[in-house]
Amino acid sequence: MRQAVVKQQTTIGAVIGTAMFFITAMGLTAYFSFAAIQGDFGHFRRVQIEADEAALQVQLAQLYAEHAILENKTRRLSDDYLDLDLLDERARKVLGMARGDEIIIR
């Protein structure tokens, strides 16, 4: 009789141990799956970073275009190459100058 009670307790202990193992394994699997999808380095964060990268690439292209325009204007106003039309335009805009025979409309 005593041997049957000990065997029954061992069987219950084995069932509880196995259940705890599977519960722990499923919990860890759920945690790592969630982290792989929603975490800081997960799939959704990667998609967001790629979208941000595309937007920044567009902004970079716009800045390069603006830089080229400003570089062109700077070269046209330099001592080596002077564009009189651009100089006249800038003087009128910055200094508010006009010729005597012109009419200014605001």
CORVENRA-V165507 format. One record per run of one state. SS is the DSSP state (H for helix, E for strand, C for the rest). FROM is the first residue (numbers start at 1). LEN is the number of residues. Records with the same first field share a line. If there is no record, write none. Layout:
SS = FROM-LEN / FROM-LEN
//
This chain:
C = 1-1 / 39-4 / 78-4 / 83-1 / 96-11
H = 2-37 / 43-34 / 84-12
E = 77-1 / 82-1
//
